[in-house]
Amino acid sequence: MTTHHVNSDLDSFNRCVAAVIARFPFCAEGDEERCGEVAEELRDLVSGIDETARVHNGFRETFCDDVAIGDHADWDA
């Protein structure tokens, strides 16, 4: 089993989850080119809460990579 870092503590986890939810929707249909910018906004947002949130191959960094390529966008597949 492989584990991946998410946050340094439970409070940071809760605050990051709330901040990411508050930022949704990430990209609207027809605005796909902004997904990369939104991913950077999310990286800044979560690292401002917990500087460990952006560790290489961690959950939050991988999530932001997914947002950058249009996953988790607010449009129908």
Residue, then its C-alpha position, 0 to 999 in steps of 0.5 A: m500500500t502506498t501512502h501520499h501526504v495530504n496535510s500536516d494536521l487535521d486543522s490544516f486538512n479541514r481548512c484546505v478542504a473548505a478553501v477548495i470547496a469555496r473556490f469551486p467551480f474551477c473552470a466553466e465550459g468553454d473556459e478550459e484554457r483557464c484551468g491552468e491558472v485556476a490550478e495555480e490559484l489552488r496551489d497558492l491557496v492550499s500552500g498558504i494554509d499549510e506549506t506542506a500541502r504541495v509536497h511532490n506526489g502529495f494528494r493536493e499537488t496531484f489534485c491541482d495537476d488534475v485541475a490544470i488538465g481539466d479534470h474536476a471542471d464544471w461541465d458535462a463529460 
